[in-house]
Amino acid sequence: MIKLLPALVAALFAVGASVPAHAQLFGGDDTARRQVSELRDQVNGRLDTLQAAILLAKDVVNIVLLGE
């Protein structure tokens, strides 16, 4: 699972970088930009949660298997 983290971070970064372009697909209006911004914030929040969970899982594995 930890090996997938760099690929996940890269994918989410690519999605985040392309989000401003999506607003133009909706005609470039302020509502679409706000919705895209909110979606980006949600994705970033989920990424932060996922990263925290992976670090916690890594700590648990180290405690259980290695006694650290």
Sequence and secondary structure as in RCSB ss.txt:
>XXXX:A:sequence
MIKLLPALVAALFAVGASVPAHAQLFGGDDTARRQVSELRDQVNGRLDTLQAAILLAKDVVNIVLLGE
>XXXX:A:secstr
 GGGHHHHHHHHHHHHHHHHHHHHHTTS HHHHHHHHHHHHHHHHHHHHHHHHHHHHHHHHIIIII  
